[in-house]
Amino acid sequence: MAASRLITIAKKEFFDHIRSRKFLLIFGILLVVAIVGMISGIADYNKNVDDYNKHQSTIDSPLSSYMAEKPSILSVFSAVATYLVFVGGILGIAMGFDLVSKEKESKSLKILLSHPVYRDEVINGKALGGIAAVGCALLVVLVIALATLLVYGIVPDGNELVLIMIFGFVSFLLIFSYFAVALFLSTALDESGSALIYTMIIFIALSALVPTLATNTVAEFVIGSQPELPQELVDQMQQSANSSEVAGVTVTFANKGNNGAWDAFNEKMQAYWEKRQMVHDTLALFSPTMNYESVTAAITKQYSSSGMVVGASGSTSIVSSFTVDSRVDAGIDGILASITANLIALLLFPAVFFGLAYLWFMRLDVR
Amino acid sequence: MIQLEHLTKEYNGVRAVDDLTASIPDGEIFGLLGPNGAGKSTTILMLVGLIEPTEGRCLINGLDVARDPITVRKQIGYMPEDVGFYPTLTAAENLTYFGRLYGMDSQILTGKIAGLLERVGLDGVTKQVGGYSKGMRQRLGLAKALLNDPSVIILDEPTANLDPQGVADYRRIIREVAGHGTTVVVSSHILEEISKVSTSVGILSAGRLVAQGSWQDLAGGLADQSAAQITIRVETLNPMPAFSHPDLVSVEYERDRCEAVIIARTDIRDAVASTLAGQGIRLRGLSREGLSLEETFLSYYQVAG
């Protein structure tokens, strides 16, 4: 493969992207939502910092232990992630759906391949041009996001900057994932319209259908329904409810005399939710959207009070007080450890689809 | 020099090109002639290296197209039938892109592109190619085929969308480049087009090369065995003539006269006259009229098929 030919093709593709109206339009939307997201995130962050300071000043308050950790600057990016998960996906699709099919339709592919270029140089050049355009778009978004932070007087430290870079990288992987799907379908299908429709179907399936299935249907199907409370404990609860006369007093069932039954039930529930979490996490690996939400949630530290991860769109949350506390260590190492599987999945997903596009293109019948 | 050695291409078990062997010397304008579906475009695609032969090989300047496609493509200029360019780029931008793929220097390219666009009549056209007519795209296609100063130019149906001026320009350019030693392969189903520019011709029918040679030899050879229309006019229908020749095309009766037409490759007028005389039938006329060149080639395809 000659680097000069690869670069020639990649350069042309890059400029085609950044000059195209659809790219500029979606990039414009991305910029707007990023700025809006940043501003709303900064407002929330400032409020949380005020609350934190208040709680710190009243150290004897029962709530001080609830908010022991200072709010992270990264939380500002959670709103950006919420928008980016959709707009980024659409941007990736818009960039890739007609990359090869348009050349088939305009008959320029035949003339291009009659030049002294190998087919792998063409498909790699197209991917490289797309990657460069996505990279540039995200770089601009990140620079504007950082500038917005600085304008509001928020200065991230070194660790936070690294996490912001990781946020940018996973955002890039998300966009590239859907770009790769679109590129594959653009290679496999002859018409751009068909490629767009099928890519959108996959996008919707991976963004909405898989999360729903992972959270509910498949989990229920694979591990069965939630264990029911034994009748003796139900009776006990009713009995204790009837006997609880003092308002405002928290009654714990465990101290009502049947610890063994409660412990057994708790263990069952714990095991059930652990399995359910495992099924959910496994299925989530197949969806770039879910992986992205998991990673950005870990980075931006969006945890519910019960210690559950809340996805950017809320779709990945598992509602259970029995979930193991997944609050990760505040350090970068801890965050990276918690998102390794998602990161690998986010790298593998576009690699698989780009591999398919590559193989298909190498065997493409040019007539 | 182009050599096709037992070139065969099958699509799903159907032979689009069948054991094609031919040789085209340098500086020749070779016309690949044949009806639609004869295998011309498939042959061209194998020559350019866009599809691989099922059997056999193509050699261009001694290089196997399938084994050394990059080196071969540096030496050829190709214009497909439906020539396509990048619609959002101008003609010069399209040519610059393709020129860079040939590894051409930017400064050389700029001057060369200006010259080529002037040569094909597109100088001064600055709009994007998306706004071009088919004829303009074909002119640009010709400019692109000449971009790398190729030693072999391959053109598939090059005049399909050109206006008369465009056709004249195209023929002039093709003769000029061939005059400088460039080998040109022109594929077309239009006999007139091939006859006007080519110095040698190969006739494809149902994937097989049924004839190859210089234009004069081939046309002369065909003329010798070419079909002619023999018209027989009979004076009266008493006695009723019985026409039973295998190449009988039509018999028309009008009042007490009749006229029969036979398309025959040999002059059968004497035989017809004596047969009818033997039946006691009086002839009013017996004429033989040669077919046009196009009709002759059509007849050739039919015989070959």
Interface residues (C-beta under 8 A of the other chain):
Chain A: S4 R5 T8 I9 K12 D16 R19 S20 E103 S106 K107 S108 L109 K110 I111 L112 L113 S114 H115 P116 V117 Y118 D365 V366 R367
Chain B: S41 T42 L45 V48 G49 L50 I51 P69 I70 T71 R73 K74 I76 Y78 M79 P80 D82 V83 G84 F85 Y86 P87 T88 Y97 F98 R100 L101 Y102 G103 G141 K144
